[in-house]
Amino acid sequence: MQDNMMWWRGGVIYQIYPRSFLDSRGDGVGDLNGITEKLDYVASLNVDGIWLSPFFTSPMLDFGYDVSDYRDVDPMFGTLEDFKALLEKAHSLGLKVMIDQVISHTSDQHPWFQESRQDRTNPKADWFVWADPKPDGTPPNNWLSIFGGSAWTFDSRRQQYYLHNFLTSQPDVNFHNPEARQAQLDNMRFWLDLGVDGFRLDTVNFYFHDAELRDNPPVPKGEAKTLGAPEANPYTWQRHVYDLSRPENLDFLKDLRALMDEYPGTTTVGEIGDDNPLERMAEYTAGGNKLHMAYTFDLLNMPHSASYLREVIERFQRLAGDAWPCWATSNHDVVRSATRWGADEDPHAYPKVMLAMLFSLRGSVCLYQGEELGLPEADVPFERIQDPYGKVLWPEFKGRDGCRTPMPWTDGEQGGFSPVEPWLPMEARHLDLAVSRQQDDPNATLNTVRALLAFRRSQPAMFDGDLALVDVGEELLGFTRQKGDETLLCVFNLTGQEQQTTLPVEVASDLPVAQFTATRDGSTLTLPAYQAAFMQVA
């Protein structure tokens, strides 16, 4: 087992979306006590910790990513005492607890913003990003909101525009103001003092903006657009040079790391949406004095061929130095991987081999709730859409509700999530994949995940061993994991056809993992469709 202070390095973190995990109060919305009730299940997956999406006081216009009180629990989810009970139960099961921190912006209902917008001279006048209009009254520059339209909204009291990279109700905190920066660090200290084990940092490269407010240039014709937003979104038409990933951010991340270092064993993982995401991941996690980990959208978008995965791994290794990645193929913001990558594949076999690949990469892993069941993206009809993002860009982009529907615990009414109609509809196709249906089936995705993660725990090379890509042909993905005297060869067939390859190294023995099958005849390896092979190198 790895050093407990370094539990995160190679650890697997299970992401819980509180609204959709379990409703313990019968109001159709998941809550903290519901999470506590299911922590034994989470521990049974052989994960190392959990990450909770926001549960803080909020008007919920962006479902908790618009915080109005950073130090309390929204009544929808319970109380601060409920959170403390969750923390205690998780720790008793050996699970670490990470929570979201949304510090780049607040809700417009936050007292800081309520004060800031009153006039230009109040004590918090400079805690948000305010700018004068152009002489013709238009916004200060061409920056766009990810959620549609200009990133600027006019406020009549100050006769100025304020910046918001997301909803108009999510004003950006001015990180150029040292008091505002310190206030957010103090909010994080509050949770560290309660005993949380780390933070997932929302939009970690959005903290600073260009103080000169220069226009972003357009994406040159024919060049790749940012992966940080759907291609249908005009946001992707700009090169985001001035509105995010500013150099000043690095100094703040060092201040944040200094805070974390006061609490040994805690960790950070940052979300990076950027025009050059792997480069930014390397920059933000290298050197041991900024973030512990970061993840990008490289595996959260559509490309997923073996050649693409090789290219992502190779590019990260070329750029990374001593940086540490956290890989994810799904989360609360993107179409579930079983659909996004597996729409044209076998719906039962593909999720297993995809997760086997994910769990074998060098780095840590975030596993989103329901991925261990192989859930496909839910089909949420327009009249039930809750996500403001989806309402703006419908129908080309249907929002994020399809990956946020309730967790199916049983195949009964409402999937055992709630006794009443839930806040988002229970997807009928998910009932056949419910936990109760898969629990006792050794071939089910759920038990494949348990076996894969038990294998990962048992092999030091799979934690933080080195990774080297090997040539196993165009259609297969192969690499070795090596630590000390131990070297493992991992080969994955993510296609629906049988594949053969000549082994690139001498193999001493096969390592049976879960239900994966492969045959080896001398130096020839045959992998049936959607299969993986794990071998001990001689």
C-alpha positions in Angstrom: 0.0 0.0 0.0 1.2 3.5 -0.8 2.3 6.0 1.9 -0.9 7.4 3.5 0.4 10.9 3.2 0.7 10.3 -0.6 -2.6 8.4 -0.9 -3.6 10.6 -3.8 -0.6 9.7 -6.0 -2.1 6.9 -8.0 -5.3 7.0 -5.9 -8.7 6.5 -7.4 -11.3 9.2 -6.5 -15.0 8.5 -6.9 -16.9 11.6 -7.9 -20.4 12.0 -6.3 -22.9 14.5 -7.6 -25.0 15.0 -4.4 -28.3 16.0 -6.1 -28.4 12.6 -7.9 -26.8 10.0 -5.5 -29.5 9.2 -3.0 -32.5 11.0 -1.6 -32.8 10.3 2.1 -35.6 12.8 2.8 -38.2 12.0 0.1 -38.1 15.3 -1.7 -36.7 14.1 -5.0 -33.2 15.6 -4.5 -30.1 13.7 -3.3 -28.5 14.9 0.0 -25.6 14.4 2.3 -27.3 11.8 4.5 -28.1 9.8 1.4 -24.3 9.8 0.5 -23.4 8.7 4.0 -25.9 5.9 3.7 -24.2 4.6 0.6 -20.5 5.0 1.6 -20.2 1.2 2.3 -21.0 0.7 -1.3 -18.5 3.2 -2.4 -15.8 1.6 -0.2 -16.6 -1.8 -1.8 -15.4 -0.4 -5.2 -11.8 -0.3 -3.8 -11.5 3.4 -4.4 -9.3 5.6 -2.2 -11.5 8.6 -1.7 -14.6 10.6 -2.8 -15.0 14.0 -4.4 -18.3 15.8 -3.7 -19.6 18.3 -6.2 -20.8 21.5 -4.5 -23.2 21.3 -1.6 -22.7 24.9 -0.3 -25.4 27.5 0.2 -26.5 28.6 -3.3 -29.5 29.9 -5.3 -28.7 26.9 -7.5 -28.9 28.7 -10.8 -25.8 26.6 -11.8 -26.6 23.8 -9.4 -24.2 24.8 -6.6 -21.4 26.2 -8.8 -22.8 29.6 -7.8 -21.9 29.9 -4.2 -23.5 32.4 -1.8 -21.9 31.1 1.4 -18.7 29.2 1.2 -18.9 28.0 4.8 -22.3 26.4 5.1 -24.4 23.6 3.6 -27.4 24.4 1.5 -30.6 23.3 3.3 -31.4 21.3 0.2 -28.5 18.9 1.1 -28.8 19.0 4.9 -26.7 20.7 7.5 -23.0 21.2 8.5 -23.6 18.5 11.2 -24.7 16.2 8.4 -21.4 16.9 6.6 -19.4 16.2 9.7 -21.2 12.9 10.1 -20.4 12.0 6.4 -16.8 12.9 7.0 -16.6 10.7 10.1 -18.2 7.7 8.3 -16.0 8.0 5.3 -12.8 8.2 7.4 -14.0 5.1 9.4 -14.1 3.2 6.1 -10.7 4.4 5.0 -12.1 6.8 2.4 -10.6 10.3 1.9 -13.0 13.2 1.3 -12.4 15.9 -1.2 -14.8 18.7 -1.8 -15.3 21.1 -4.7 -14.0 24.7 -4.4 -15.5 27.3 -6.7 -13.4 30.3 -5.9 -13.0 31.9 -9.3 -16.5 33.3 -9.1 -19.4 33.6 -6.6 -23.2 33.9 -6.9 -24.5 37.4 -7.4 -26.3 36.7 -4.1 -23.0 36.4 -2.2 -22.7 39.3 0.4 -19.3 40.3 -1.2 -20.9 41.0 -4.6 -24.0 42.6 -3.0 -21.7 45.1 -1.4 -19.4 45.5 -4.3 -22.1 46.5 -6.8 -23.5 49.3 -4.6 -21.0 51.9 -5.7 -17.3 52.4 -6.7 -16.0 53.3 -3.2 -17.2 50.6 -0.8 -14.7 48.3 0.9 -15.4 45.5 -1.6 -15.6 47.7 -4.6 -12.6 46.1 -6.2 -13.3 42.5 -5.1 -14.9 41.7 -8.5 -13.9 42.6 -12.0 -15.5 45.9 -13.0 -14.7 47.9 -16.1 -16.1 51.0 -17.8 -18.0 50.7 -21.0 -16.4 51.7 -24.3 -17.4 55.2 -25.4 -20.3 53.8 -27.4 -21.6 51.9 -24.3 -20.6 48.5 -25.4 -18.7 46.0 -23.3 -15.0 46.6 -22.5 -13.8 43.9 -24.9 -14.7 40.8 -26.9 -14.5 38.2 -24.2 -17.3 35.6 -24.3 -19.1 33.6 -21.6 -18.9 29.9 -21.9 -22.7 29.8 -21.2 -23.4 32.1 -24.2 -23.1 35.8 -25.1 -20.8 38.4 -23.8 -18.8 37.8 -20.6 -19.8 41.2 -19.5 -23.1 42.5 -17.9 -23.9 46.1 -17.3 -24.8 47.2 -13.8 -26.8 50.5 -13.6 -25.6 51.4 -10.0 -21.9 51.6 -10.8 -22.5 52.4 -14.5 -19.9 49.7 -15.2 -19.8 46.2 -16.6 -18.8 43.2 -14.5 -17.1 40.1 -15.8 -18.6 36.6 -15.7 -17.1 33.7 -17.5 -20.3 31.7 -16.9 -23.8 32.8 -16.0 -24.6 36.5 -15.6 -25.4 35.5 -12.0 -21.8 34.2 -11.4 -19.6 37.4 -11.2 -15.8 36.8 -11.4 -13.8 37.5 -8.2 -10.9 39.9 -8.9 -7.8 37.8 -8.0 -5.6 40.9 -8.7 -7.0 42.1 -5.3 -4.9 40.6 -2.5 -7.7 40.8 0.1 -10.1 38.9 -2.2 -7.4 36.2 -2.8 -6.8 35.8 1.0 -10.5 35.7 1.7 -10.9 32.7 -0.6 -7.8 31.0 1.0 -9.5 31.6 4.4 -12.7 29.9 3.2 -10.6 26.8 2.2 -8.9 26.8 5.5 -12.3 26.5 7.2 -12.9 23.1 5.5 -9.4 21.9 6.1 -9.9 22.6 9.8 -13.0 20.5 9.7 -10.9 17.6 8.4 -11.4 17.4 4.6 -8.6 15.7 2.8 -8.4 17.9 -0.2 -10.1 20.0 -2.9 -11.2 19.7 -6.5 -10.7 23.2 -7.9 -13.3 24.3 -10.4 -11.9 26.2 -13.4 -8.5 26.5 -11.8 -7.0 28.4 -14.7 -9.7 31.1 -14.7 -8.7 32.9 -11.5 -6.8 35.8 -13.1 -7.7 37.9 -16.1 -5.6 40.3 -18.2 -5.5 43.5 -16.2 -5.3 45.5 -19.5 -8.5 43.7 -20.8 -7.1 43.1 -24.2 -9.3 41.5 -26.9 -8.9 37.8 -27.5 -7.7 36.9 -31.1 -9.8 34.6 -33.3 -8.9 31.0 -33.8 -7.0 31.0 -37.2 -9.0 29.2 -39.9 -8.3 25.5 -40.0 -6.7 25.4 -36.5 -8.0 23.3 -33.6 -10.5 24.9 -31.3 -10.5 24.7 -27.6 -11.7 21.4 -25.9 -13.1 23.5 -23.0 -16.6 23.9 -24.6 -18.8 22.2 -27.2 -17.9 23.1 -30.8 -21.4 24.6 -31.4 -20.5 27.3 -28.8 -19.0 30.6 -30.2 -16.7 30.6 -27.2 -14.6 28.1 -29.2 -14.0 30.6 -32.0 -11.6 32.6 -29.8 -8.0 31.9 -28.7 -8.3 32.4 -24.9 -5.1 34.3 -24.5 -6.3 37.1 -22.1 -9.3 35.8 -20.2 -7.7 32.8 -18.6 -4.5 30.9 -17.8 -2.7 34.1 -17.0 0.9 33.9 -15.7 -0.1 35.5 -12.4 -2.1 32.4 -11.6 1.1 30.4 -10.8 2.0 32.6 -7.8 -1.5 32.1 -6.4 -1.2 28.4 -6.8 2.0 28.5 -4.8 0.1 30.4 -2.0 -2.6 27.7 -2.2 0.0 24.9 -2.0 1.6 26.6 1.1 -1.8 26.4 2.8 -2.3 22.8 1.9 1.2 22.0 3.2 0.0 23.1 6.6 -2.3 20.1 6.5 -0.2 17.0 5.8 -1.9 14.3 3.6 -4.2 16.8 1.9 -4.3 17.2 -1.8 -5.6 19.3 -4.7 -6.8 18.4 -8.2 -7.5 21.2 -10.6 -9.9 21.3 -13.6 -8.2 22.8 -16.6 -10.2 23.9 -19.7 -7.6 25.6 -22.0 -6.5 25.9 -25.6 -3.4 23.9 -24.6 -4.6 21.7 -21.8 -1.8 19.2 -21.4 0.8 22.0 -21.4 -1.2 23.8 -18.7 -1.6 20.6 -16.7 2.2 20.1 -16.7 2.8 23.8 -15.8 0.3 23.7 -12.9 1.5 20.5 -11.3 5.3 20.5 -11.9 7.8 21.4 -9.3 6.0 20.2 -6.2 5.0 23.8 -5.2 1.6 24.3 -7.0 -1.2 21.8 -7.6 -0.8 18.1 -6.6 -2.8 17.0 -9.6 -4.8 18.4 -12.5 -7.1 17.0 -15.2 -8.0 18.2 -18.7 -10.6 17.6 -21.3 -8.3 15.4 -23.5 -10.2 12.3 -22.4 -13.5 14.1 -21.9 -14.2 14.8 -25.5 -15.1 12.7 -28.6 -11.7 11.4 -29.9 -10.8 8.0 -28.4 -9.1 5.8 -30.9 -5.9 3.9 -29.9 -3.9 6.3 -32.0 -5.5 9.3 -30.2 -4.9 7.8 -26.8 -1.2 7.2 -27.7 -0.9 10.8 -28.8 -2.3 12.1 -25.6 0.0 10.0 -23.5 3.0 10.8 -25.6 2.3 14.5 -25.6 1.8 14.6 -21.8 5.0 12.7 -21.2 6.9 15.0 -23.5 5.6 18.0 -21.6 5.2 16.8 -18.1 8.5 16.6 -16.4 7.6 15.7 -12.8 3.9 16.8 -13.3 1.2 14.4 -12.0 -2.0 13.9 -14.0 -5.5 12.9 -12.8 -7.3 11.1 -15.7 -11.0 11.0 -16.2 -13.3 9.8 -19.0 -16.5 11.2 -17.5 -17.8 13.7 -15.0 -20.8 15.9 -14.3 -20.1 18.2 -17.3 -19.8 15.8 -20.3 -21.7 13.1 -22.0 -21.1 9.7 -20.3 -18.3 7.8 -21.8 -20.4 4.7 -22.5 -22.2 6.9 -25.0 -19.6 9.5 -26.0 -17.0 6.9 -26.8 -19.1 3.7 -26.9 -22.2 4.7 -28.9 -21.2 2.4 -31.8 -19.7 -0.3 -29.7 -21.0 -3.2 -27.6 -22.8 -1.5 -24.7 -21.8 -4.1 -22.1 -18.3 -5.0 -23.2 -16.9 -1.6 -24.2 -17.2 0.2 -20.8 -15.2 -2.6 -19.2 -12.2 -2.4 -21.5 -12.3 1.4 -21.5 -12.2 1.5 -17.7 -9.4 -1.1 -17.7 -7.4 1.3 -19.9 -8.2 4.3 -17.6 -7.3 2.4 -14.4 -3.9 1.4 -16.0 -2.7 4.9 -16.9 0.1 6.5 -15.0 -1.5 9.1 -12.7 -4.5 9.3 -10.5 -8.1 8.6 -11.6 -11.5 10.3 -11.1 -14.3 7.8 -11.5 -17.7 9.5 -11.9 -20.8 7.9 -10.2 -22.5 5.4 -12.5 -19.5 4.8 -14.6 -18.8 1.6 -12.6 -22.2 0.4 -13.8 -21.6 1.3 -17.5 -24.4 3.7 -17.6 -25.1 5.3 -21.0 -26.1 9.0 -21.3 -29.7 9.5 -20.2 -32.2 11.0 -22.7 -33.7 14.0 -20.9 -36.6 15.6 -22.9 -36.5 19.4 -23.4 -39.3 20.0 -21.0 -37.4 18.4 -18.2 -34.1 20.1 -18.9 -32.7 21.9 -15.9 -29.3 23.0 -17.0 -29.1 26.6 -18.1 -26.3 25.8 -20.5 -28.5 23.3 -22.4 -31.4 25.8 -22.6 -29.2 28.4 -24.3 -27.6 26.1 -26.9 -30.5 23.6 -27.5 -30.8 21.6 -29.7 -27.1 21.4 -31.0 -26.0 21.0 -27.3 -28.5 19.5 -24.9 -26.7 20.5 -21.8 -25.3 18.4 -19.0 -28.5 16.9 -17.5 -28.0 13.6 -19.4 -25.0 12.7 -17.2 -26.6 14.0 -14.0 -29.7 11.9 -13.8 -30.3 9.9 -10.5 -28.2 6.9 -9.6 -30.1 3.6 -10.1 -29.8 1.5 -7.0 -32.5 -1.0 -7.8 -34.7 -1.8 -10.8 -37.8 -0.7 -9.0 -39.7 2.5 -9.1 -37.4 5.6 -9.4 -34.5 3.2 -9.3 -34.4 3.2 -5.5 -33.1 6.8 -5.6 -36.2 8.4 -4.2 -39.8 7.5 -3.2 -41.1 10.5 -5.3 -40.4 11.8 -8.8 -36.8 13.0 -8.8 -35.5 16.4 -9.9 -34.3 14.8 -13.2 -36.1 11.8 -14.6 -34.8 8.3 -13.9 -33.6 6.9 -17.2 -35.5 3.7 -18.0 -32.4 2.1 -19.6 -30.5 2.5 -16.4 -32.8 0.3 -14.4 -31.4 -2.8 -16.2 -28.0 -1.7 -15.0 -28.9 -0.9 -11.4 -26.6 -1.8 -8.6 -29.0 -4.6 -7.4 -28.9 -6.2 -10.9 -25.1 -6.2 -11.1 -24.2 -6.9 -7.5 -24.0 -10.7 -7.7 -23.0 -11.1 -11.4 -19.3 -11.7 -11.7 -19.4 -10.6 -15.4 -21.1 -7.3 -14.7 -19.3 -4.0 -15.2 -19.6 -3.3 -11.4 -17.7 -6.4 -10.4 -15.2 -5.9 -13.2 -14.4 -2.5 -11.8 -14.0 -3.9 -8.3 -11.6 -6.5 -9.7 -9.7 -4.0 -11.7 -9.2 -1.7 -8.8 -8.2 -4.5 -6.4 -5.6 -5.5 -9.0 -4.4 -1.9 -9.2 -4.0 -1.8 -5.4 -2.1 -5.0 -5.4 0.5 -3.9 -8.0 3.0 -1.2 -7.0 3.8 -0.5 -10.6 0.2 0.5 -11.3 0.2 3.1 -8.5 3.0 5.4 -9.5 5.3 3.3 -11.7 6.7 4.7 -14.9 4.8 4.3 -18.2 6.4 3.6 -21.5 4.3 3.2 -24.7 5.1 0.1 -26.8 4.3 -0.7 -30.4 1.5 -3.2 -30.6 0.0 -2.1 -34.0 -2.4 0.7 -35.0 -5.6 -0.8 -33.5 -4.3 -1.7 -30.1 -3.0 0.4 -27.2 -0.1 -0.9 -25.3 2.3 0.2 -22.6 4.5 -1.0 -19.8 4.2 0.0 -16.2 7.4 -0.3 -14.2 8.5 0.2 -10.6 11.7 -1.2 -9.2 12.2 -4.8 -10.4 8.5 -5.2 -11.5 7.4 -4.5 -15.0 3.9 -5.1 -16.3 2.7 -5.1 -19.9 -0.8 -3.8 -20.5 -2.5 -4.2 -23.9 -6.1 -3.0 -24.8 -8.3 -3.8 -27.7 -10.9 -1.0 -27.7 -12.4 -2.2 -31.0 -15.2 -4.6 -31.9 -12.9 -6.9 -33.9 -10.3 -9.5 -32.9 -6.8 -8.1 -33.0 -3.4 -9.8 -33.1 0.0 -8.4 -32.3 3.6 -9.6 -31.8 4.6 -9.0 -28.2 7.2 -6.2 -28.0 8.9 -7.6 -24.9 9.5 -11.1 -23.4 6.7 -12.1 -21.1 7.1 -14.3 -18.0 3.5 -14.9 -17.1 -0.1 -13.8 -17.7 -1.9 -12.0 -15.0 -5.6 -12.9 -15.0 -7.7 -9.8 -14.2 -11.5 -9.8 -13.9 -13.1 -11.6 -16.8 -10.7 -10.4 -19.6 -9.6 -13.1 -22.0 -6.6 -13.2 -24.3 -4.5 -16.0 -25.8 -0.7 -16.0 -26.2 1.1 -18.4 -28.5 4.8 -17.8 -28.2 5.3 -14.1 -29.0 1.8 -13.7 -30.7 -0.9 -12.2 -28.6 -4.6 -12.5 -29.7 -7.1 -10.2 -28.1 -10.8 -10.8 -28.9 -13.0 -7.7 -29.3 -13.1 -5.4 -26.2 -10.5 -7.3 -24.3 -7.4 -6.4 -22.2 -4.3 -8.4 -21.3 -2.0 -7.9 -18.4 1.3 -9.7 -18.3 4.4 -9.9 -16.1 7.5 -9.0 -18.2 10.5 -11.3 -17.9 
